[in-house]
Each structure stands twice: as structure tokens, then as C-alpha cells.
């Protein structure tokens, strides 16, 4: 599985953090959750952290396209 990409975040003046994925707002964090996110984003891979916070991370149904029955050439 490839690393997540396309995430960014914006800090607002009121302390709110908006996580954006491919130009659309994916999550809005306020108060303690925003502070916890900002503390976590400093130490790790930013893209992976934002993917986890938005819930767009490893659903369990990922598989390689070549292994899908549709692509077996039958």
C-alpha cells in the first residue's frame, strides 16, 4: 500500500484546525482535539497523521488490482 497523499491543514485564528484532502475539507478539529492534533503533527509523517485523523486510513479492504478476480483473464 502506498503512503497517503493529498492532505494539508489550515490553522484558523480561533484555534480551529481544518484538514483538507484534495481541496475539500475532510475534518474540522476544535479545542483539545485541535491541540492534540497539532502536537502530533510535529513529530511524525504529516500525511499519515492527517489520514489517521480523518479516518481515511486502512479500511481493511485494500488489495492489489492484479489479485482481483476481474483481472485474472478468465
Phi and psi in radians as a Rosetta constraint file:
Dihedral C 1 N 2 CA 2 C 2 CIRCULARHARMONIC -1.418 0.35
Dihedral N 2 CA 2 C 2 N 3 CIRCULARHARMONIC 2.791 0.35
Dihedral C 2 N 3 CA 3 C 3 CIRCULARHARMONIC -1.210 0.35
Dihedral N 3 CA 3 C 3 N 4 CIRCULARHARMONIC 2.573 0.35
Dihedral C 3 N 4 CA 4 C 4 CIRCULARHARMONIC -1.101 0.35
Dihedral N 4 CA 4 C 4 N 5 CIRCULARHARMONIC 2.610 0.35
Dihedral C 4 N 5 CA 5 C 5 CIRCULARHARMONIC -2.589 0.35
Dihedral N 5 CA 5 C 5 N 6 CIRCULARHARMONIC 2.928 0.35
Dihedral C 5 N 6 CA 6 C 6 CIRCULARHARMONIC 1.587 0.35
Dihedral N 6 CA 6 C 6 N 7 CIRCULARHARMONIC 0.109 0.35
Dihedral C 6 N 7 CA 7 C 7 CIRCULARHARMONIC -1.671 0.35
Dihedral N 7 CA 7 C 7 N 8 CIRCULARHARMONIC 2.573 0.35
Dihedral C 7 N 8 CA 8 C 8 CIRCULARHARMONIC -2.621 0.35
Dihedral N 8 CA 8 C 8 N 9 CIRCULARHARMONIC 2.940 0.35
Dihedral C 8 N 9 CA 9 C 9 CIRCULARHARMONIC -2.449 0.35
Dihedral N 9 CA 9 C 9 N 10 CIRCULARHARMONIC 2.713 0.35
Dihedral C 9 N 10 CA 10 C 10 CIRCULARHARMONIC -2.233 0.35
Dihedral N 10 CA 10 C 10 N 11 CIRCULARHARMONIC 2.302 0.35
Dihedral C 10 N 11 CA 11 C 11 CIRCULARHARMONIC -1.626 0.35
Dihedral N 11 CA 11 C 11 N 12 CIRCULARHARMONIC 2.306 0.35
Dihedral C 11 N 12 CA 12 C 12 CIRCULARHARMONIC -1.750 0.35
Dihedral N 12 CA 12 C 12 N 13 CIRCULARHARMONIC 2.828 0.35
Dihedral C 12 N 13 CA 13 C 13 CIRCULARHARMONIC -1.152 0.35
Dihedral N 13 CA 13 C 13 N 14 CIRCULARHARMONIC -0.400 0.35
Dihedral C 13 N 14 CA 14 C 14 CIRCULARHARMONIC -1.513 0.35
Dihedral N 14 CA 14 C 14 N 15 CIRCULARHARMONIC 0.107 0.35
Dihedral C 14 N 15 CA 15 C 15 CIRCULARHARMONIC 1.646 0.35
Dihedral N 15 CA 15 C 15 N 16 CIRCULARHARMONIC -0.092 0.35
Dihedral C 15 N 16 CA 16 C 16 CIRCULARHARMONIC -1.322 0.35
Dihedral N 16 CA 16 C 16 N 17 CIRCULARHARMONIC 2.497 0.35
Dihedral C 16 N 17 CA 17 C 17 CIRCULARHARMONIC -2.051 0.35
Dihedral N 17 CA 17 C 17 N 18 CIRCULARHARMONIC 2.249 0.35
Dihedral C 17 N 18 CA 18 C 18 CIRCULARHARMONIC -1.952 0.35
Dihedral N 18 CA 18 C 18 N 19 CIRCULARHARMONIC 2.125 0.35
Dihedral C 18 N 19 CA 19 C 19 CIRCULARHARMONIC -1.635 0.35
Dihedral N 19 CA 19 C 19 N 20 CIRCULARHARMONIC 2.216 0.35
Dihedral C 19 N 20 CA 20 C 20 CIRCULARHARMONIC -1.982 0.35
Dihedral N 20 CA 20 C 20 N 21 CIRCULARHARMONIC 2.347 0.35
Dihedral C 20 N 21 CA 21 C 21 CIRCULARHARMONIC -2.154 0.35
Dihedral N 21 CA 21 C 21 N 22 CIRCULARHARMONIC 2.030 0.35
Dihedral C 21 N 22 CA 22 C 22 CIRCULARHARMONIC 0.916 0.35
Dihedral N 22 CA 22 C 22 N 23 CIRCULARHARMONIC 0.759 0.35
Dihedral C 22 N 23 CA 23 C 23 CIRCULARHARMONIC 1.534 0.35
Dihedral N 23 CA 23 C 23 N 24 CIRCULARHARMONIC -0.077 0.35
Dihedral C 23 N 24 CA 24 C 24 CIRCULARHARMONIC -2.063 0.35
Dihedral N 24 CA 24 C 24 N 25 CIRCULARHARMONIC 2.509 0.35
Dihedral C 24 N 25 CA 25 C 25 CIRCULARHARMONIC -1.146 0.35
Dihedral N 25 CA 25 C 25 N 26 CIRCULARHARMONIC 2.176 0.35
Dihedral C 25 N 26 CA 26 C 26 CIRCULARHARMONIC -1.824 0.35
Dihedral N 26 CA 26 C 26 N 27 CIRCULARHARMONIC -0.497 0.35
Dihedral C 26 N 27 CA 27 C 27 CIRCULARHARMONIC -2.761 0.35
Dihedral N 27 CA 27 C 27 N 28 CIRCULARHARMONIC 2.584 0.35
Dihedral C 27 N 28 CA 28 C 28 CIRCULARHARMONIC -2.169 0.35
Dihedral N 28 CA 28 C 28 N 29 CIRCULARHARMONIC 2.145 0.35
Dihedral C 28 N 29 CA 29 C 29 CIRCULARHARMONIC -1.992 0.35
Dihedral N 29 CA 29 C 29 N 30 CIRCULARHARMONIC 2.361 0.35
Dihedral C 29 N 30 CA 30 C 30 CIRCULARHARMONIC -2.259 0.35
Dihedral N 30 CA 30 C 30 N 31 CIRCULARHARMONIC 2.737 0.35
Dihedral C 30 N 31 CA 31 C 31 CIRCULARHARMONIC 1.043 0.35
Dihedral N 31 CA 31 C 31 N 32 CIRCULARHARMONIC -2.250 0.35
Dihedral C 31 N 32 CA 32 C 32 CIRCULARHARMONIC -1.111 0.35
Dihedral N 32 CA 32 C 32 N 33 CIRCULARHARMONIC -0.614 0.35
Dihedral C 32 N 33 CA 33 C 33 CIRCULARHARMONIC -1.152 0.35
Dihedral N 33 CA 33 C 33 N 34 CIRCULARHARMONIC -0.673 0.35
Dihedral C 33 N 34 CA 34 C 34 CIRCULARHARMONIC -1.146 0.35
Dihedral N 34 CA 34 C 34 N 35 CIRCULARHARMONIC -0.742 0.35
Dihedral C 34 N 35 CA 35 C 35 CIRCULARHARMONIC -1.123 0.35
Dihedral N 35 CA 35 C 35 N 36 CIRCULARHARMONIC -0.723 0.35
Dihedral C 35 N 36 CA 36 C 36 CIRCULARHARMONIC -1.128 0.35
Dihedral N 36 CA 36 C 36 N 37 CIRCULARHARMONIC -0.715 0.35
Dihedral C 36 N 37 CA 37 C 37 CIRCULARHARMONIC -1.076 0.35
Dihedral N 37 CA 37 C 37 N 38 CIRCULARHARMONIC -0.820 0.35
Dihedral C 37 N 38 CA 38 C 38 CIRCULARHARMONIC -1.111 0.35
Dihedral N 38 CA 38 C 38 N 39 CIRCULARHARMONIC -0.608 0.35
Dihedral C 38 N 39 CA 39 C 39 CIRCULARHARMONIC -1.196 0.35
Dihedral N 39 CA 39 C 39 N 40 CIRCULARHARMONIC -0.650 0.35
Dihedral C 39 N 40 CA 40 C 40 CIRCULARHARMONIC -1.308 0.35
Dihedral N 40 CA 40 C 40 N 41 CIRCULARHARMONIC -0.588 0.35
Dihedral C 40 N 41 CA 41 C 41 CIRCULARHARMONIC -1.186 0.35
Dihedral N 41 CA 41 C 41 N 42 CIRCULARHARMONIC -0.438 0.35
Dihedral C 41 N 42 CA 42 C 42 CIRCULARHARMONIC -1.216 0.35
Dihedral N 42 CA 42 C 42 N 43 CIRCULARHARMONIC -0.536 0.35
Dihedral C 42 N 43 CA 43 C 43 CIRCULARHARMONIC -1.758 0.35
Dihedral N 43 CA 43 C 43 N 44 CIRCULARHARMONIC -0.234 0.35
Dihedral C 43 N 44 CA 44 C 44 CIRCULARHARMONIC -2.196 0.35
Dihedral N 44 CA 44 C 44 N 45 CIRCULARHARMONIC -3.070 0.35
Dihedral C 44 N 45 CA 45 C 45 CIRCULARHARMONIC -1.140 0.35
Dihedral N 45 CA 45 C 45 N 46 CIRCULARHARMONIC 2.053 0.35
Dihedral C 45 N 46 CA 46 C 46 CIRCULARHARMONIC -1.013 0.35
Dihedral N 46 CA 46 C 46 N 47 CIRCULARHARMONIC -0.778 0.35
Dihedral C 46 N 47 CA 47 C 47 CIRCULARHARMONIC -1.099 0.35
Dihedral N 47 CA 47 C 47 N 48 CIRCULARHARMONIC -0.736 0.35
Dihedral C 47 N 48 CA 48 C 48 CIRCULARHARMONIC -1.161 0.35
Dihedral N 48 CA 48 C 48 N 49 CIRCULARHARMONIC -0.725 0.35
Dihedral C 48 N 49 CA 49 C 49 CIRCULARHARMONIC -1.096 0.35
Dihedral N 49 CA 49 C 49 N 50 CIRCULARHARMONIC -0.791 0.35
Dihedral C 49 N 50 CA 50 C 50 CIRCULARHARMONIC -1.160 0.35
Dihedral N 50 CA 50 C 50 N 51 CIRCULARHARMONIC -0.625 0.35
Dihedral C 50 N 51 CA 51 C 51 CIRCULARHARMONIC -1.108 0.35
Dihedral N 51 CA 51 C 51 N 52 CIRCULARHARMONIC -0.719 0.35
Dihedral C 51 N 52 CA 52 C 52 CIRCULARHARMONIC -1.139 0.35
Dihedral N 52 CA 52 C 52 N 53 CIRCULARHARMONIC -0.761 0.35
Dihedral C 52 N 53 CA 53 C 53 CIRCULARHARMONIC -1.189 0.35
Dihedral N 53 CA 53 C 53 N 54 CIRCULARHARMONIC -0.469 0.35
Dihedral C 53 N 54 CA 54 C 54 CIRCULARHARMONIC -1.550 0.35
Dihedral N 54 CA 54 C 54 N 55 CIRCULARHARMONIC -0.222 0.35
Dihedral C 54 N 55 CA 55 C 55 CIRCULARHARMONIC 1.516 0.35
Dihedral N 55 CA 55 C 55 N 56 CIRCULARHARMONIC 0.095 0.35
Dihedral C 55 N 56 CA 56 C 56 CIRCULARHARMONIC -1.639 0.35
Dihedral N 56 CA 56 C 56 N 57 CIRCULARHARMONIC 1.035 0.35
Dihedral C 56 N 57 CA 57 C 57 CIRCULARHARMONIC -2.533 0.35
Dihedral N 57 CA 57 C 57 N 58 CIRCULARHARMONIC 2.042 0.35
Dihedral C 57 N 58 CA 58 C 58 CIRCULARHARMONIC 0.819 0.35
Dihedral N 58 CA 58 C 58 N 59 CIRCULARHARMONIC 1.412 0.35
Dihedral C 58 N 59 CA 59 C 59 CIRCULARHARMONIC -1.347 0.35
Dihedral N 59 CA 59 C 59 N 60 CIRCULARHARMONIC -0.289 0.35
Dihedral C 59 N 60 CA 60 C 60 CIRCULARHARMONIC 1.687 0.35
Dihedral N 60 CA 60 C 60 N 61 CIRCULARHARMONIC -0.139 0.35
Dihedral C 60 N 61 CA 61 C 61 CIRCULARHARMONIC -1.868 0.35
Dihedral N 61 CA 61 C 61 N 62 CIRCULARHARMONIC 0.247 0.35
Dihedral C 61 N 62 CA 62 C 62 CIRCULARHARMONIC -1.305 0.35
Dihedral N 62 CA 62 C 62 N 63 CIRCULARHARMONIC 2.426 0.35
Dihedral C 62 N 63 CA 63 C 63 CIRCULARHARMONIC -2.694 0.35
Dihedral N 63 CA 63 C 63 N 64 CIRCULARHARMONIC 2.807 0.35
Dihedral C 63 N 64 CA 64 C 64 CIRCULARHARMONIC -1.260 0.35
Dihedral N 64 CA 64 C 64 N 65 CIRCULARHARMONIC 2.420 0.35
Dihedral C 64 N 65 CA 65 C 65 CIRCULARHARMONIC -1.063 0.35
Dihedral N 65 CA 65 C 65 N 66 CIRCULARHARMONIC -0.582 0.35
Dihedral C 65 N 66 CA 66 C 66 CIRCULARHARMONIC -1.178 0.35
Dihedral N 66 CA 66 C 66 N 67 CIRCULARHARMONIC -0.381 0.35
Dihedral C 66 N 67 CA 67 C 67 CIRCULARHARMONIC -1.535 0.35
Dihedral N 67 CA 67 C 67 N 68 CIRCULARHARMONIC -0.155 0.35
Dihedral C 67 N 68 CA 68 C 68 CIRCULARHARMONIC -1.253 0.35
Dihedral N 68 CA 68 C 68 N 69 CIRCULARHARMONIC 2.381 0.35
Dihedral C 68 N 69 CA 69 C 69 CIRCULARHARMONIC -0.948 0.35
Dihedral N 69 CA 69 C 69 N 70 CIRCULARHARMONIC -0.554 0.35
Dihedral C 69 N 70 CA 70 C 70 CIRCULARHARMONIC -1.083 0.35
Dihedral N 70 CA 70 C 70 N 71 CIRCULARHARMONIC -0.456 0.35
Dihedral C 70 N 71 CA 71 C 71 CIRCULARHARMONIC -1.816 0.35
Dihedral N 71 CA 71 C 71 N 72 CIRCULARHARMONIC 0.330 0.35
Dihedral C 71 N 72 CA 72 C 72 CIRCULARHARMONIC -1.538 0.35
Dihedral N 72 CA 72 C 72 N 73 CIRCULARHARMONIC -0.077 0.35
Dihedral C 72 N 73 CA 73 C 73 CIRCULARHARMONIC 1.359 0.35
Dihedral N 73 CA 73 C 73 N 74 CIRCULARHARMONIC 0.469 0.35
